[in-house]
Amino acid sequence: MPLRLVFMGTPDFAVPTLVALAGAGHEVVAVYSRPPQPAGRGLEPRPAPVAREAGRLALPVFTPKTLRGSAGEEAAGLMRAHSADAAVVVAYGLMLPKAILGAFALGCFNVHASLLPRWRGAAPIHRAIMAGDCESGVTVMKLDEGLDTGPIAMAQRVPVGPDMTTGDLHDKLKRLGADLMLRALAALEQGTLLLAPQPPTAATYAGKVEKAETRIDWTRPWQEVHNRCRGLSPFPGAWCELPGVGRLKTLRTTKGIGEGEPGRALDDRLTIACGTGSVRIVELQRAGGKALSADQFLRGTPIPRASVLT
C-alpha cells in the first residue's frame, strides 16, 4: 500500500527523488523547501528547484526559514497535522530537531550522497572528488539528531573515473538516490527494512568548500591539482590568472605529459607544469564568459608555450 509522505529538499539533486515518489504512487501530502533566494540580474527571489517541481506536480509547498525555537514548535505541530507515515529528506539544508523527527510514525529517511560514514556533512561529492576517491555512492539512512549519524538502511556504490568531475558524479548520484529511496520505501511498506548502525571509527566529514580553497596552487603535485580542479567543477570552480587575460576557471583537466616550472605552459595546448608532473586543461571559462573546450578557447586566445599562469 502506498505511503503517505512529507518530502523535504531544496536543490536540483533532490528533484529526481520527489518525481520518483510521485510517479510510484506514494501520496506526497506536503513538500518543504528553503525559501526563495535572490537570483539573476534583477535579484528577484526565485523558488528552489524542489519548490518549482512541486508546483509543477500541484503539491503544497512550505518554505520555513528555520525549524528552531518557536518557529520549530509551530513547524512540528504542522508536521503532525499532515498525518504522514514518514518523511523523505534529500539535501534540505536545515537540521531537523527532535520534535520533527518524532512527528512521523515510521521515521524520517534521508538520501545522502556518499557511502556513510565517509563524508558526513555539507559537501560530500566535492570532498570525495577532491580527495581522489575511486569509489562513491549514495546511502539511505534513518535520521537521528546527529549530523548524518543515523542507522543505514541501504547503500549503492559507484566507481569514480580518474577525470570525473563533481558535476558528473552529482548527476549520477541524484538518479541513483531516487531509485534507492524507492527500494527502501518498498521494504518499509512490507516491514522488511533493516537498519544497521554506522561504524563511528570510519567517519570523515565533508565541510563546506571555502573560498580560499578555490585558487589553484601549481606548486602542488599534478594529481592534487587535478583533483582540486575536477572536485570544484562546475561550482564554485578552481581558478588561476593569466596576465593580460584575467581569471580563468578550470572546469576539466587530465594528466599532462612533461614537467617544468610550476604554472608554466609546457606547450601551446594548455599543458601546465605542477610541483611534480603536469595537467592539461581540457575545458575552461573566462570571467563572465561561457564554458569552452581548450581548442575553442585557444582559437580566440592563444596561450603559447612558456606562458605562466599565476
Secondary structure by P-SEA (a helix, b strand, c coil): ccccbbbbbccccaaaaaaaaaaacccccbbbbcccccccccccccccaaaaaaaaabbbbbbbcccccaaaaaaaaaaaaacccbbbbccccccccccccccccbbbbbbbcccccccccccaaaaaaaacccccbbbbbbbccccccccccbbbbbbbcccccaaaaaaaaaaaaaaaaaaaaaaaaaccbbbbbcccccbbbbcccccccccccccccaaaaaaaaaaaccccccccccccccbbbbcccccccccccccccccccccccccccccccccccccccccccaaaaaaccccccccccc
